[in-house]
């Protein structure tokens, strides 16, 4: 290795451009005979570092987001819109084409029976948001209630709540399924007050909003919670064939006719 290349690698490391430092030999080799201006070449070189940083950043955000275990990367074509009403592919693509709604703290509700792929759609939106640099956290209502109740006593809950409060988008699943007592309902209300018009929420439920009242602590608290969720909110009432039945695996058929 010549002295100038050694110096260049050390300079890149000092500037914390470690991905460039690791690939600089190959970059220089591939640049020979390429007819580009200095500025074009510099753009190409820096793009390598930027792309690697984005990949690592996305990987970190995905790890902390705790999305359901769908195959990654999520593809909207995995969802069969033809068998369901209340939501279209175009609407999902528009939501994910720009995230001004997250910047403004707007919310989304995905309502409908079990097995309609609501969690998948929410995860897809969350995944695309993370690709665009936003921090996302997925949690069920039961998990959130436990975290709120034990935040002062358990360091694990404190750590999770700290990350949750710092996120740009909260995906809250199974709303209306967990029975919250008055204390938990009050803590949830306070959290939503802190989030109001600052942090976006995707609320997922297999119950109608009117059915949440008896699960969120008390009627007054429920009204306040729903007011904040529904203000600046896009609501999707999804109906159709079950995602789970559609994608079920026939065990005996697979055993008799292995592929």
C-alpha positions in Angstrom: 0.0 0.0 0.0 1.4 3.4 -1.0 1.8 6.2 1.5 -0.9 8.4 -0.1 -3.5 5.7 0.2 -2.6 5.0 3.8 -2.9 8.7 4.6 -6.3 8.8 2.8 -7.6 5.8 4.7 -6.5 7.4 8.0 -8.2 10.7 7.1 -11.4 8.9 6.2 -11.4 7.1 9.5 -10.6 10.3 11.4 -13.7 11.9 9.7 -15.6 8.8 10.8 -16.2 7.8 7.1 -15.6 4.2 8.0 -17.5 2.7 5.1 -15.5 4.7 2.6 -12.3 3.7 4.3 -13.2 0.0 4.0 -14.0 0.3 0.3 -11.6 2.9 -0.9 -9.3 0.4 -2.7 -12.1 -0.9 -4.8 -13.5 2.6 -5.4 -10.2 3.8 -6.7 -9.8 0.7 -8.9 -13.3 1.1 -10.4 -12.7 4.9 -11.0 -9.9 4.3 -13.5 -10.9 5.1 -17.0 -14.2 6.6 -15.9 -15.0 9.9 -17.6 -16.5 12.0 -14.8 -15.9 15.5 -13.4 -14.4 15.9 -9.9 -17.8 16.9 -8.5 -19.6 13.9 -10.0 -16.9 11.5 -8.7 -17.1 13.1 -5.3 -20.9 12.7 -5.3 -20.6 9.0 -6.2 -18.1 8.4 -3.5 -20.1 10.2 -0.8 -23.2 8.3 -1.9 -21.6 5.1 -0.9 -21.1 6.3 2.7 -24.6 7.8 2.9 -26.2 4.6 1.6 -24.3 2.4 4.1 -25.3 4.7 7.0 -28.9 4.6 5.9 -28.9 0.8 5.9 -27.4 0.7 9.4 -29.8 3.3 10.6 -32.8 1.5 9.2 -31.6 -1.8 10.7 -31.4 -0.1 14.1 -34.8 1.5 13.8 -36.3 -1.8 12.8 -34.8 -3.6 15.8 -36.3 -1.0 18.2 -39.6 -0.8 16.4 -40.6 -4.3 17.4 -42.9 -4.7 14.4 -44.8 -8.0 14.0 -42.8 -10.8 12.3 -43.8 -10.3 8.7 -41.2 -10.9 6.0 -39.0 -7.9 5.5 -38.8 -5.8 3.5 -42.6 -5.4 3.5 -44.2 -5.2 0.1 -47.7 -3.7 -0.4 -48.4 -6.2 -3.1 -48.5 -8.9 -0.4 -51.9 -7.5 0.6 -55.0 -8.5 -1.5 -57.0 -5.3 -1.8 -59.4 -7.0 -4.2 -60.9 -9.2 -1.5 -61.4 -6.3 1.0 -63.3 -3.0 1.1 -62.7 0.1 3.0 -59.1 0.6 2.0 -57.3 0.8 -1.4 -53.8 0.3 -2.6 -53.8 3.9 -3.9 -54.6 5.2 -0.4 -51.8 3.2 1.2 -49.3 4.4 -1.4 -50.4 8.0 -1.0 -50.0 7.8 2.8 -46.5 6.4 2.3 -45.5 8.8 -0.5 -44.9 11.6 1.9 -45.0 11.8 5.7 -46.2 15.4 6.3 -49.0 13.8 8.3 -46.4 12.5 10.8 -44.7 15.9 10.9 -48.0 17.4 11.9 -48.9 14.7 14.4 -52.0 13.4 12.5 -53.4 9.9 13.3 -54.7 6.8 11.4 -57.3 4.3 12.5 -57.5 0.8 11.0 -60.8 -0.8 12.1 -62.3 -4.1 11.2 -62.7 -7.8 12.1 -59.9 -10.2 13.0 -57.7 -11.5 10.2 -58.1 -8.6 7.7 -54.4 -7.6 7.7 -54.8 -4.4 9.7 -51.5 -5.1 11.5 -49.8 -5.8 8.2 -50.9 -2.4 6.7 -49.9 -0.6 9.9 -46.5 -2.3 9.8 -46.1 -1.5 6.1 -46.7 2.2 6.8 -44.3 2.0 9.8 -41.7 0.3 7.7 -41.9 3.0 4.9 -41.7 5.7 7.6 -38.5 4.2 9.0 -37.1 4.1 5.5 -37.6 7.8 5.4 -35.8 8.4 8.7 -38.7 8.3 11.2 -38.6 6.4 14.5 -41.5 4.0 15.0 -42.6 1.8 17.9 -45.2 -1.0 17.7 -47.0 -2.1 20.9 -50.3 -3.7 21.8 -52.7 -2.0 24.2 -52.1 -4.8 26.8 -48.3 -4.2 26.6 -48.7 -0.5 26.8 -50.9 -0.7 29.9 -48.4 -3.0 31.6 -45.5 -0.6 30.7 -47.4 2.4 32.0 -48.4 0.7 35.2 -44.8 -0.6 36.0 -42.8 2.3 34.6 -41.8 3.6 38.0 -41.0 0.1 39.4 -39.3 -1.7 36.5 -36.2 -0.4 34.7 -37.2 -2.4 31.6 -40.5 -0.6 31.4 -38.8 2.8 31.9 -36.5 2.0 29.1 -39.3 1.0 26.7 -41.4 4.0 27.7 -38.5 6.3 27.1 -38.1 5.0 23.6 -41.8 5.1 23.0 -42.1 8.8 24.1 -39.2 9.7 21.7 -40.8 8.0 18.7 -42.3 9.9 15.7 -45.0 7.2 15.1 -46.7 4.9 17.6 -48.5 1.8 16.2 -51.0 0.8 18.9 -52.6 -2.6 18.2 -55.5 -4.4 19.9 -57.2 -1.2 21.1 -60.3 -2.1 22.9 -59.2 -5.6 23.7 -57.4 -5.0 27.0 -59.4 -4.0 30.1 -57.7 -0.9 31.7 -58.5 0.1 35.2 -58.9 3.8 36.2 -55.2 4.3 37.0 -54.1 2.8 33.6 -56.8 4.8 31.8 -55.5 8.0 33.4 -51.9 7.2 32.5 -52.9 6.4 28.9 -54.8 9.7 28.8 -51.8 11.6 30.0 -49.6 9.9 27.4 -52.0 10.9 24.6 -52.0 14.4 25.9 -48.2 14.5 25.6 -48.5 13.0 22.1 -51.4 15.3 20.9 -50.5 16.9 17.6 -46.8 16.1 18.2 -46.5 12.3 17.8 -48.6 10.3 15.3 -50.6 7.2 16.2 -51.9 4.3 14.1 -54.6 2.8 16.2 -55.7 -0.8 15.3 -58.8 -2.4 16.6 -61.2 -5.2 15.7 -63.9 -3.3 17.6 -65.9 -0.2 16.7 -64.8 3.0 18.5 -68.1 3.1 20.3 -67.2 -0.3 21.9 -64.0 1.0 23.5 -65.8 2.8 26.4 -65.8 -0.1 28.9 -62.2 -1.0 28.2 -60.3 2.3 28.7 -60.9 3.1 32.4 -64.0 5.2 32.6 -66.5 7.0 30.3 -65.0 10.5 30.8 -61.5 9.3 30.2 -62.6 7.3 27.1 -64.3 10.3 25.6 -61.1 12.4 26.1 -58.9 9.6 24.6 -61.1 9.2 21.6 -61.3 12.9 21.0 -57.5 13.1 20.8 -57.2 10.1 18.6 -60.0 11.1 16.2 -58.9 14.8 15.8 -56.9 15.0 12.5 -57.4 11.3 11.9 -57.9 9.2 8.8 -60.2 6.3 9.6 -60.3 3.1 7.6 -63.2 0.6 8.2 -62.0 -2.6 6.6 -64.2 -5.5 5.6 -63.7 -8.6 3.6 -62.1 -12.1 3.6 -59.8 -13.1 6.4 -56.1 -12.7 5.7 -55.3 -15.7 8.0 -57.7 -18.1 6.3 -56.5 -16.8 2.9 -52.9 -17.6 3.8 -53.4 -20.7 5.9 -51.1 -23.6 5.5 -52.6 -27.1 4.8 -50.3 -29.3 6.9 -51.5 -32.6 5.6 -51.4 -31.4 2.0 -47.8 -30.2 2.5 -46.8 -33.5 4.0 -48.4 -35.6 1.2 -47.2 -33.3 -1.6 -43.9 -31.7 -0.4 -42.4 -29.2 -2.7 
